[in-house]
């Protein structure tokens, strides 16, 4: 190979190496920013920053052994989630709060969040409907037989929190038609009607995209991710009595539980 060709080839290889190294550094910084954002998110959601103001970027950088650029990127991630904002003359402040919803006890929403404010229910739809085959199978009723269907918008301190779609066997649900569903959890009403406590529930939790209707009702952006909790609740004697599909605004709720490893 002529000397000039060797020089050009060497120069091109060096440039490619420089670009690759730059991309690697950028990726590593993004990884560290994501890790820092996870740590800060937990702290601000658990109330560590009591006054609602995060420490200065230089303090965060020192506390977490990160560069100022990494701290800025982490705060940008939290800002994109709507959890913090930058206020001139103040700094980075917490602007949104997520409320804890436990997954290790069978409780209604008002029971779960009673320490955080008032839960109110807007009953949007309520009445008997023919049970779709999947609903009938889960509730143990004949396909096509009527079940009570309830759709409620649930608010915490006036802010939309969840959209609940509920199916209840009609022999129990009929007694709920005249009940005060705006101020009372369905769980309490079910126990009163059935004359026995609830026993257990099977749950599935996943993230789904908010459809146009759900987004409008929850006052969330169209296409936003919401937490979908599917729950089939049984009475103490094992009978399934409540099938729910609950869409939570993901920016206002956090799910937690205590898991033990079996021996």
Secondary structure, DSSP 8 states (H G I E B T S, - for coil): --HHHHHHHHHHHHHHHHHHHHHHHHHHHHHHHHHHHHHHHHHHHTT-STTSB---HHHHHHHHT--HHHHHHHHHHHHHTTSEEEETTTEEEE----EEEESSS---HHHHTGGG--EEEEEEEEEEEE--HHHHHHHT--TT-EEEEEEEEEEETTEEEEEEEEEEEHHHHGGGTTS-TTTS-HHHHHHHHHTS-EEEEEEEEEEEE--HHHHHHHT--TT-EEEEEEEEEEETTS-EEEEEEEEEETTSEEEE-------
